[in-house]
């Protein structure tokens, strides 16, 4: 038995149809809390989609975790501390503990604003992973290239 799980969250154009949240009072259309569906110990992840002009409607901070926002589609803005940051496909925003954050899809966005929010906490990660080991003796699981 191996310690891994596989699931599909659907293609990004399907994310808006999902209704979810951390609890019923914080649920909304276009949010899926993936770590509620997988057995995750140290990281969490949500898949998100806002229609043009839609906003979170609240600011929030975290005391123990940091978040990494990876934007995949659409155009939006994040309020981060005292700044407003423009975001779109390829934007990656890290927000540390205690920093207020909020977000919105710009009204003129050409499509839904879609992003993954990855949450992690606990011990600091080393700059270089020091717990990995290569397995050169293990053969690749697919046929060799011609």
Secondary structure, DSSP 8 states (H G I E B T S, - for coil): --S--------GGGGGG-EE-SSGGG-EETEEEGGGTTT-SSEEEEEEEE-TT-B--S-B--SSEEEEEEEEESEEEEEETTEEEEEETT-EEEE-TT--EEEEE-TT-SS-EEEEEEEEESS---SS-SS----TTS--SS----
